[in-house]
């Protein structure tokens, strides 16, 4: 009897299961741990900080590569402040007495004589002094100093402004100087034709003509700068002295050009006397007061073919 009741109970349970399906176990709803929003915000902040450090590292690496692994020079950058006017005034008005006191130092660079029969170089009906350089070039920066001093004895500049050679990795970097770009020169004796082919950042600036390129190819086949021609008589390639001696501002250097005891002044004024002597040969010793001065006569005696 008992077995029959058990069997009937089993059959009834199986019928129930078949009609309603097997019972399922439901999963309790997931609860967000307390403080989850705060943890997400903190994680976002950490990610932003990491990203900022990564960007900063990339920028520093780019600067390191750009400067060749060297620290930027502490020299001042180009300016057009009032100090420039003082520097231009001083470099274009060096007293003849100071130039005579300096004379021709043994370290002064010599000019090179051009071959006899070289075609006369003229411009505007006057003998031409031709210069080609670039604003980034430290050797051009040095050579402009004696060239400006010498040319100022034959005429006058307008629009002459200060400049610096390029920064690192140029070596030396940031040499204080002037630029001929944008300037004009007037003289009753000579014409001055300068070219600055590139800016301080090496961007194209002034383009030589076909005739000027021919002069460079003929008398300066290496294409070195700075390069100067004094008519059809003399040439000069490179700087007359090391540009590294030019320290401080243009106004600092120019203010000492009247002091013949100053070592930098001796280099600038002494080489200016040599250039002046070369130009005097070109002008037939005009103007007389310049070309018969003691320093210029001494320099003339050392010119090629003297």
Secondary structure, DSSP 4 states (H G I P E B T S, - for coil): -HHHHHHHHHHHHHHHHHHH----PPPPPP-PPTTHHHHHHHHHHHHHHHHHHHHHHHHHHHHHHHTTT-PPP-SPPP--SHHHHHHHHHHT---HHHHHHH---TTPPPPEEPPTTPPP-EETTEEEEEEEE-TT-HHHHHHHHHHHHHHTTTSEEES-EEEE---TTSSS-S-EEEE-TT-EEE-SSEEEEEEE-B-TT--B-----HHHHHHHHHH-TT--SSEEEETTTEEEES-SS-GGG--S-HHHHHHTTT-TTSHHHHHHHHHHHHHHHHHHHHHTS-SHHHHTSHHHHHHHTTSTT-
